[in-house]
Amino acid sequence: MAVWETIAGVMLLVAGLVDVFQTLFHPAGRGAMSDWTSRLIWKAFRRMARHYSRLLTYAGPLSILAIIVSWAALIWLGFALIYLPHIQSAFTHLQNGSSSSGIVEAMSLSLGALITLSEGTYANVHWLQILLGVEAVVGFGLLTASVSWLLSIYPVLEARRSVAQRATLLHHAERENRLDMIRDAPHEAQGWILNLGTEVAGLRNQMAQFPIT
């Protein structure tokens, strides 16, 4: 039983860390879990938006939050399952000196290590004590990477709005003034279209790097 718990924990850890790597650190890669999560939330909000259109604006922020929470949950549960077979014999609580036992204690220990909050529990085995430190480093790295990812998304959204607004203004200028940009101003139109095409190409690359946008 202990072997299967450890294997399950390692699998959860690998799934979470690979998805984090593919989403945050590999521009050409795609995180399978994060893509699936955002796609599922988007479809759900699209259906609800048929009756309440304003709800669609919450799809993006909720997708980002759900992805970050899923990463943290996978890492948290993964380490908890690794600690679980050893929680009764290899961990001691400093307050009463008694050994802890059970999945709740393992999850509490893992959560404390993930958020670098010591609850007075230490490991009697060196590799488990090192693993607690590794989880703390992973938790801090996840927090930092998530914040950096969130801040990197806003410039892409701003660029998308700018390109859309510029194209919309050109369209309205033609329609309201009853002009044909290509026919009436061919020389200026060439520069406008070239600039707009350059912006669209750059925006496409940015959005490919951040599919959540």
N, C-alpha and C positions, 0 to 999 in steps of 0.2 A: 504493500500500500504506500509506503514511504517513497518508493522509487517512482510510482506513478504520479504522486503529488509533486515530486521534484521535476519530473518530465513535463507535467502540465504547466508548472510555474515557469520553466525555461521557455516553453513554447509561447506562453503569453508575453514574456519579456521580449523574445525575439520578434514576435508580431508587432508589438508596440514600437520597439526601437527601429525596426526596418521601416515602418510607416513614417515615423518621425524623420528618419534619414532621407527617404524618398521625397517627402513633402518639403522639408526645410533645407536640406543640404545638397540635394541632387536636382539642379534646375531642369534637366531633361527627363527626370524620372517622374513617376506618378504614384502617389500613395494609394494603394488599392482600398484600404479601409476608409481613409479620409475622403477619397473620391466617392465611394459608395455612400458614406454618411451625408455629404453635402448634396448629392444627387437625390437621395431619399427625402431629405428635408425640403429641397426645392420643389419636388413633385407634390409633396403634401401641402405646401403653402400655395402652390399654383392652383390646386383644387379649391382650397379655402378662399383664395382671392377672387374666385368667380362670384362669391357672395359678398365678401369684404375685401375690396381691392387694396386697402391700406395695409393689410396684413403682409403683403408681399415684401414690403420694405424690411421686415424682420427676418426674412429667410437667410440673408447673408450673415448678419451678426449671430444668429442662432446657430448657423452651420459652423462658424469659427469656434464658438463656445463649445459646441458638442464635440468637435474634433479634439480640442485641447483636453476636455474632460475625459474623452475615451482614451487618449494617450496616457493620462495620469492614472486612470482606472486599471488599464492593462499592466502598467509597471507596478502599481500598488499591489494588485492581486497576484501578479507573478512572483514578486519577492515574498509575499505572505505565504504562498504555497511552498516555496523553497524553505522558509523558516519552520513551517508547520511540523514536519517530522521530528524536528529537534527542539521544539518549543518547550517540552517538558523536562528534557535532560540537559540542554546546553545553554539555557537562558535563566538568569536569576534576577529577581527584582531587589533593588537595593533597600527599599523601605522595610520589607519584612523578611528578606532573605529566602523566601519560598520560591519554588519553581512555578512558572506559569504553564498553562496547558490550554489547548483548544484553539479553534479557528479564529474566535473573536480576539484572543490575545495575540495570535499571529498577525491578524489584520491591523490591530492597534500598534503593534511593534513596527510593522512595515510602514504604516502611515506616519508614525513618529520619525522614522528614519528618512522617509521621503521628503518631509517638510523640515528636516533638520531640527526636530524638537525632541530632546532627550527626556524620557519619562523615568529614568533611573533603572532601566533594564540593560544588562550587559551580557555578553556571550562568554561562556567558559572556553569555547573553542576559537582558536585564532582566526581560522578562515571565515567563520561566521561573523566575527567582529570586523574583519576586513570587508565582508559583504555588506554589513550595515553602513560602513563608510562609503562604499561604492554606491549604494542606493541614495545616500545623501547627495553625493556628487551628481548622480543622474537626475535627481529631483531638482537640484539647483540649476543644472544645465537645461532641463526641460522648461523651467520657468523663464530663464533668460532667452532661450530660443523662441518660445511662444510669444514673448513680448516683442522681440525683434521681428518675428514673422508678422505680427499684427501691425507694427509700425511700417513695415515694408509694403503692406497692402494699400495703405492710404494714398501714396503717390500714384499707384496704378489706377485707382478709382478716380483720382483727380485728373489724370491724363485722359481717361476715357470720357469723362464729362466734358473736358475742354474740346476734344475732337468732335464729340457729338454736337456740342453747342456751336462750334464753328461751321460744321456742315449744315446745321439747321438754319443758322443765320444766312448763309449763302442761298439756301433754298427759298427762305421767306423773302429775301431781297429780290430774287428773280420773280417770284410770284406777285409780290405787291407792286413792283415797278414795271411788271409786264415786259421783262427783259429775258433775252436768251444769252447767257454768259458766254457760250462758245461762239455764237454768231456776232454779237454786238461788241464784245471785248476779247477777241481771240488771243492777243498778246498777253494781257493781264490774266486771262483765264488759264493760260498755260502754266504760269507761275503759281496761281492759286491751287490748281489741281496737283501740281508737282509737290507743293508743300503739304497739301492735305494727304496725298498718297504716302509721303514720307512719314507723316505723323501716324497714319493708320498702320504702316509696316512696323514702326517702333512699338506702337500699342499692342500689336499682335504678338510680338516677341515677349513683351512684359506680361501679357495675360497668359501666354503659354507657360511662363515661368511660375505664375501664380494662378493655377486653374480655379481656385476658390473665388476669384474675382468675376 
